[in-house]
Amino acid sequence: MNSPLLKLKFTIGEVSKILDVPMDTLRYYDKIGLLPSNARDGNGYRYYDLEQFDSLITIRMLRAMDVPIERIQGLLTSDSLEDVRRLIADKKEDISRQLTFLTQLSRKLDTLDEQFRRFEDTDMIELVKRNPYWVLLTDSVMESGDKKLGSRVQQQVRSISAHQEWLAFCHIISVVSKENLESGQFHSYLHNGILSTFPMEEHTGGFHRLAPCYCARKCVVIRKDGYAELDGHYEQMKAFIRRRGMRIDGHSLEINLYNQYDKHYIEMYIPVAEDRGMEGGDYI
């Protein structure tokens, strides 16, 4: 009994099902010459052989790595492995960067969940060690007399557009100086800016790292146009600091954590130190 002959030709439909590649994609690869079918029968049906399976698997692998079609064409026609090895090195670097981003994103989600939970009790004031942050600061937008401030802020915003990972974790902030906190001038801002928990390289243009420090913290919810409501919250925090036998030891930090249509969710931090008659501490 003769054994059946090994089937060496496959229709486009069979290739599509076996390798889970849409037929429209196979037709497109044929049209642009990336993977032309080897033969057609009298009815014009496309056929592929086993060797083309290898090529299609390679193409699918490269597409999974987001390699453009044009570059794939060059890789498949190259007579050296140098180009594909360079591609692998580049992709490994991309993956490493993505893993860092995803790790930070996971931590950010955990942090956000914890932060949102704290808004269940907006009367609570806590003594906490503030996390490190990376910030981009400007002079107070509303109070600066610098007529060129707007242009400088625009330039700063453009300069950070290349740091998409940093921007993905950012919040708008306002800073009240220690002196204005003590005198009750809570709406005379020293700085406005953008804050992020995503770490940046030291001395990356314009960014400043805020080191961890001990702070009084309060989570508040205000109306969209209700920033005057912060006055009472600041007075409560100052009273809390005095009762603890402590003093204000730096500039406050207002983090606009989340906005809804008519509400702003804000974390307020005031750096503190034991009241031993010492001078003020580090910046912010």
C-alpha positions in Angstrom: 0.0 0.0 0.0 1.5 3.3 -1.1 1.8 6.1 1.5 -0.1 9.4 0.5 2.1 12.1 -0.9 3.1 14.9 1.5 1.1 17.9 0.7 3.5 20.7 -0.2 1.1 23.4 -1.3 -1.4 25.3 0.9 -4.2 27.6 -0.1 -4.4 31.1 1.3 -7.3 30.0 3.5 -5.4 27.1 4.9 -2.4 29.3 5.7 -4.7 31.8 7.3 -6.2 29.2 9.6 -2.9 27.3 10.4 -1.0 30.5 11.4 -3.9 32.6 12.5 -3.1 35.4 10.0 -6.0 37.2 8.3 -6.4 36.5 4.6 -6.5 40.3 3.9 -3.1 40.5 5.5 -1.7 37.7 3.3 -3.1 39.4 0.2 -1.5 42.6 1.2 1.9 40.9 1.8 1.5 39.4 -1.7 0.6 42.7 -3.2 3.7 44.6 -1.8 6.0 41.7 -2.5 6.8 40.9 1.1 5.5 37.4 0.9 4.4 36.6 -2.7 2.5 33.4 -3.2 4.6 30.9 -5.2 1.9 29.7 -7.6 -1.7 30.2 -8.7 -3.9 27.6 -10.3 -6.1 28.1 -13.3 -8.8 29.8 -11.2 -6.3 32.3 -9.7 -6.1 30.8 -6.3 -2.9 31.6 -4.3 -0.8 28.7 -3.0 2.1 28.7 -0.5 4.8 26.1 0.2 6.4 25.0 3.5 9.4 27.4 3.1 7.0 30.3 3.0 5.6 29.2 6.4 9.1 30.0 7.9 9.1 33.4 6.3 5.6 34.2 7.5 6.4 33.1 11.0 9.4 35.4 11.0 7.2 38.3 9.6 4.6 37.7 12.3 7.3 37.7 15.0 8.7 41.0 13.7 5.3 42.6 13.5 4.6 41.5 17.1 7.7 43.6 17.9 6.1 46.6 16.1 8.7 46.5 13.3 7.5 48.5 10.3 6.8 46.6 7.1 9.4 48.6 5.3 12.1 47.6 7.7 10.9 43.9 7.6 11.4 43.9 3.9 15.0 45.1 4.4 15.7 42.5 7.1 14.4 39.6 4.9 16.5 40.6 1.9 19.7 41.3 4.0 22.6 38.8 3.6 23.8 39.5 7.2 22.5 39.1 10.7 23.9 42.4 11.8 20.7 44.3 11.1 18.5 41.9 13.0 20.9 41.8 15.9 20.8 45.6 16.1 17.0 45.4 16.0 17.0 42.9 18.9 19.3 45.1 21.0 17.0 48.1 20.3 13.9 46.1 21.2 15.5 44.8 24.4 16.2 48.4 25.4 12.6 49.4 24.6 11.2 46.5 26.6 13.4 47.4 29.6 12.0 51.0 29.4 8.5 49.6 29.2 9.0 47.3 32.1 10.2 50.3 34.2 7.2 52.2 33.1 4.7 49.4 33.9 6.4 48.8 37.3 6.0 52.5 38.1 2.4 52.4 36.8 1.5 49.5 39.1 3.0 51.4 42.1 1.1 54.6 41.0 -2.2 52.7 40.9 -1.6 51.3 44.4 -0.7 54.8 45.6 -3.8 56.4 43.9 -6.0 53.8 45.5 -4.6 54.6 48.9 -4.8 58.3 48.3 -8.5 58.2 47.2 -9.3 56.1 50.3 -8.0 59.0 52.5 -10.7 61.3 51.1 -13.3 59.2 53.0 -12.3 61.3 56.1 -11.4 64.8 55.1 -11.3 65.9 58.8 -8.2 63.8 59.5 -4.8 65.5 59.8 -1.8 63.1 59.9 1.9 63.4 60.6 3.5 61.5 57.7 6.8 61.2 55.9 6.2 62.6 52.4 7.3 60.6 49.4 10.1 61.8 47.1 8.8 63.7 44.1 10.2 65.2 40.9 8.8 68.7 40.1 9.0 71.3 37.4 8.4 74.7 39.1 7.6 78.2 37.7 7.0 81.5 39.5 3.4 82.0 40.5 1.4 82.3 37.3 -1.2 84.7 38.9 1.2 86.9 40.8 4.4 87.2 38.8 5.2 90.6 37.4 7.3 89.0 34.7 5.7 89.7 31.4 7.7 86.9 29.8 6.6 84.3 32.3 4.0 82.9 29.9 6.6 82.4 27.2 9.0 80.7 29.6 6.2 78.4 31.0 5.3 77.4 27.4 9.0 76.6 26.7 9.2 74.5 29.9 6.1 72.6 28.9 7.5 71.9 25.5 10.8 70.7 27.0 9.0 68.0 29.0 7.0 66.7 26.1 9.8 64.2 25.5 9.4 62.7 29.0 6.1 60.9 28.4 6.7 58.5 31.3 7.1 61.4 33.7 4.0 63.1 32.3 1.9 60.0 32.8 2.2 60.3 36.5 2.0 64.1 36.9 -0.3 66.5 38.9 -0.6 70.2 39.0 0.8 71.8 42.2 0.9 75.1 44.0 3.4 76.1 46.7 2.8 78.6 49.5 6.0 80.0 51.2 6.7 79.3 54.9 6.4 83.0 55.6 3.0 83.3 54.0 1.8 80.2 55.8 2.8 81.7 59.2 1.2 85.1 58.3 -2.0 83.5 57.0 -1.5 84.6 53.3 -2.6 81.2 52.0 -3.4 82.4 48.4 -0.1 84.3 47.8 1.7 81.5 45.9 5.5 81.2 45.6 5.3 78.7 42.8 3.0 76.8 40.5 4.2 73.7 38.7 3.9 70.1 37.8 4.8 67.2 40.1 5.3 63.5 39.3 6.3 60.4 41.2 8.1 59.0 38.1 11.9 59.2 38.8 14.0 61.3 36.6 17.8 61.4 36.2 19.4 63.9 38.5 19.9 67.4 36.9 17.6 66.6 34.0 16.9 70.0 32.6 14.5 72.0 34.7 13.5 69.1 37.1 14.0 69.3 40.8 13.8 66.4 43.3 11.9 67.0 46.5 13.5 64.8 49.2 11.3 63.0 51.7 10.4 65.0 54.8 8.0 64.9 57.7 4.8 66.8 57.1 1.3 67.4 58.4 -1.0 66.1 55.7 -4.7 66.8 55.1 -6.9 65.6 52.2 -9.6 68.1 51.2 -12.4 68.3 48.7 -13.3 71.8 47.4 -15.7 73.2 44.9 -14.4 74.1 41.4 -14.1 77.8 42.3 -13.8 77.3 46.1 -10.1 77.8 46.7 -11.0 80.2 49.5 -12.1 77.1 51.4 -8.5 76.1 51.8 -8.0 78.9 54.4 -9.9 77.0 57.0 -8.0 73.8 56.3 -4.7 75.6 56.6 -5.7 77.0 60.0 -6.7 73.6 61.2 -3.3 72.2 60.1 -1.4 75.0 61.8 -3.4 74.3 65.0 -2.5 70.6 64.7 1.2 71.4 64.3 1.1 73.6 67.4 -0.6 71.0 69.5 2.0 68.5 68.6 4.8 70.8 69.8 6.1 71.3 66.3 6.7 74.2 64.0 6.4 74.9 60.2 9.7 73.9 58.6 9.2 74.7 54.9 6.9 75.7 52.2 3.5 73.9 51.8 2.6 71.7 48.9 -0.9 71.6 47.4 -1.2 68.6 45.0 -4.3 68.7 42.8 -4.8 65.0 42.8 -8.0 64.6 40.9 -10.6 66.8 39.2 -14.3 66.1 38.7 -16.7 68.5 37.0 -17.4 70.5 40.2 -14.9 69.2 42.7 -11.1 69.2 43.2 -9.5 66.6 45.4 -6.3 68.1 46.9 -3.6 66.8 49.2 -2.1 69.5 51.4 1.4 69.0 52.9 3.1 71.3 55.4 6.7 70.3 56.4 7.2 70.2 60.2 10.0 69.9 62.7 10.2 69.8 66.5 9.9 73.3 68.0 13.3 73.8 69.5 13.8 77.4 68.3 15.8 76.3 65.2 15.8 78.0 61.9 13.7 76.7 59.0 14.7 73.6 57.1 15.1 72.5 53.5 13.2 73.9 50.6 9.6 72.7 50.4 
